[in-house]
Structures are given as structure tokens and as C-alpha cells.
């Protein structure tokens, strides 16, 4: 089901596709890359157009098969804030 970004709330699980614009801080739980890697471009936030590497959190990176209905982890992350260079989550 497609949900508009204005309806996404802290704690929601979101499926992202390649080259999708993401107007939010995201904690990466899973990647199609076997090493758990993804590349992000942040020019809309900080003006930099170089790709930055980010990795999935460790607990899900090790799983070979991923089923969202079986997701039973606790996600802890920063609350929304104005610091564009810091986002912590695990």
C-alpha cells in the first residue's frame, strides 16, 4: 500500500525503492545488497551530491530470508531534531 510521506510517523516501517526521494531520517533494516549496503545522496539536505554509504543494522543484515510480518525487534533511534549530520539508531 502506498502512503504519502506526510502520513509517515516515527516508528513506521517503510519499504523504499531505488532512486526514491526520502524526506525523513531512516534506520536501514534491510537492503537488496548482500552486504547490507545502500548508497544515499543528500543534496536536498546539505547540498552535497556525492553518494554516501550506509549499512543495515547488524541484527537484520545476517538474516537471509526477511519476512516483515515476523519482524520482532525493538528499534531505538533519535527523536526528530534539527541536526542534519547526526542520526543514531539501533
C-alpha contacts under 8 A as a table, 3 or more apart, distances in Angstrom:
res1	aa1	res2	aa2	distance
3	X	7	X	6.62
3	X	8	X	7.27
4	X	7	X	5.59
4	X	8	X	7.08
5	X	8	X	5.25
5	X	23	X	7.38
8	X	12	X	6.48
9	X	12	X	5.67
11	X	75	X	7.92
16	X	20	X	6.66
17	X	20	X	5.61
22	X	25	X	7.92
25	X	87	X	7.24
27	X	56	X	7.64
27	X	57	X	7.67
27	X	77	X	7.86
27	X	89	X	6.29
27	X	90	X	7.65
28	X	31	X	7.45
28	X	54	X	8.00
28	X	55	X	6.94
28	X	56	X	4.82
28	X	57	X	6.43
29	X	56	X	5.14
29	X	57	X	5.79
29	X	60	X	5.98
29	X	61	X	7.40
30	X	36	X	6.50
30	X	56	X	5.75
30	X	57	X	7.94
30	X	60	X	6.31
30	X	61	X	6.44
31	X	34	X	7.34
31	X	36	X	5.11
31	X	37	X	6.39
31	X	38	X	6.64
31	X	56	X	6.84
31	X	61	X	7.96
32	X	36	X	7.15
33	X	36	X	5.28
33	X	37	X	5.70
33	X	38	X	7.14
34	X	37	X	7.53
35	X	55	X	7.95
35	X	61	X	7.27
36	X	55	X	5.33
36	X	56	X	5.12
36	X	61	X	5.59
37	X	53	X	6.79
37	X	54	X	5.81
37	X	55	X	4.52
37	X	56	X	6.55
38	X	53	X	5.89
38	X	54	X	5.39
38	X	55	X	6.19
39	X	51	X	5.81
39	X	52	X	5.41
39	X	53	X	4.70
39	X	54	X	6.19
40	X	51	X	5.42
40	X	52	X	5.21
40	X	53	X	6.50
40	X	54	X	7.38
41	X	48	X	7.54
41	X	49	X	5.90
41	X	50	X	6.23
41	X	51	X	4.87
41	X	52	X	6.30
42	X	45	X	5.41
42	X	46	X	6.09
42	X	47	X	6.83
42	X	48	X	6.03
42	X	49	X	6.33
42	X	50	X	7.80
42	X	51	X	7.69
43	X	46	X	5.37
43	X	47	X	4.03
43	X	48	X	4.60
43	X	49	X	4.94
44	X	47	X	5.98
45	X	84	X	7.32
46	X	84	X	7.67
56	X	60	X	7.04
56	X	61	X	5.85
57	X	60	X	6.25
57	X	61	X	6.39
57	X	90	X	6.28
58	X	61	X	5.14
58	X	62	X	6.74
59	X	62	X	6.20
59	X	63	X	7.54
60	X	63	X	5.32
61	X	64	X	7.89
63	X	66	X	6.56
67	X	70	X	5.48
67	X	71	X	6.82
68	X	71	X	5.20
75	X	89	X	7.18
75	X	90	X	5.88
76	X	89	X	5.49
76	X	90	X	5.51
77	X	87	X	7.54
77	X	88	X	5.53
77	X	89	X	3.88
77	X	90	X	6.40
78	X	81	X	7.94
78	X	87	X	6.26
78	X	88	X	5.68
78	X	89	X	6.45
83	X	86	X	5.80
83	X	87	X	7.94
84	X	87	X	7.68
